Amino acid sequence: MTFGEWIGETENIVFLVISLVMVGAAVMVVVSRNVVHAALMLVLALAGSAAVFLLLGAEFVAWTVVLIYIGAVVVLFLFGIMITRAPTGRDPADLDHTRRWPAALVAAAVFATLATATTMAFEDRPVSGDIVSAEELGDVLFSRFVIPFEVVSFVLLAALIGGIVLARRDR
Amino acid sequence: MIVNQFLILAALLFSIGVYGVLVRRNAVLVLLSIELMLTAVNINLVAFGAMISDAFASGAVFALFVIAVAAAEVGIGLAIVLLIFRNRSSANVDELDLMKW
């Protein structure tokens, strides 16, 4: 499939815009001098991922990302930034390593490996945007995947108790 | 839509996250970069789920599991960062060389 054929579909133009915004926001997350800006750029990247999930028809996953990631996890990050008094722009030297090029080289190698390995394995396989409804997902989650579901809920309970025990002041 | 476009987007996001984990010194920012990597994994899972479109909706279900585990990881991770900050008044990962021989 050539690029001209690919860009001819309306969905792909939407995808291209969303992914450009996502990649820009992700780059800002890792290079921003201001910690709060990095956390807010993560919101933009996660909102882009929710839009990609909507394109793929996984609407329940998309709204879960909005609720849990954007609603809870990023707020938790902002509290963490506030409590640990992370530098918010005044002390830029403390935020990054000075050796950026080896890290950039490793990241480029990871991208090259992942991109070539996955694109060579699944060339041009079509993806359907058929909607996986919340009803369908709930049915499957409580029948076929009920044991993993219980395990995950136990992990969440352990994390809850562990978080409280670790962050408590009186011990 | 073909599956390659989602795979390349996910690979790009994952490698940006790798760069962030390697280059950032503040522990909260390292956790932010890890969230980027987990988002890339979720995009891959949902894209493969939409590609095979099986009866169990496995891609979406496993993406939900990844989201739940990521939430647990952030909660515990930030509690540990908070504890380290309280003990050493710094959240800099370079200074945490207590277990380095």
Interface residues (C-beta under 8 A of the other chain):
Chain A: M1 W6 E9 E11 N12 F15 S19 M22 V23 A26 V27 V29 V30 V35 A38 A39 L42 A45 L46 S49 V52 F53 L55 L56 G57 A58 F60 V61 T64 V65 I68 Y69 A72 V73 L76 F77 F79 G80 I81 I83 T84 R85 A86 P87 D94 L95 D96 H97 R100 P102 A103 A104 V106 A107 A108 V110 F111 L114 A115 T118 T119 F122 E123 D124 R125 P126 V127 S128 G129 D130 V132 E136 L137 V140 L141 R144 F145 P148 V152 S153 V155 L156 A158 A159 L160 G162 G163 L166 A167
Chain B: M1 I2 V3 N4 Q5 F6 L7 I8 L9 A10 A11 L12 L13 F14 S15 I16 G17 V18 Y19 G20 L22 V23 R24 R25 N26 A27 V28 L29 L31 L32 S33 E35 L36 T39 N42 I43 N44 V46 A47 G49 A50 M51 S53 F56 A57 G59 A60 V61 A63 L64 F65 I67 A68 V69 A70 A71 A72 E73 V74 G75 I76 L78 A79 I80 V81 L82 L83 F85 A91 N92 D94
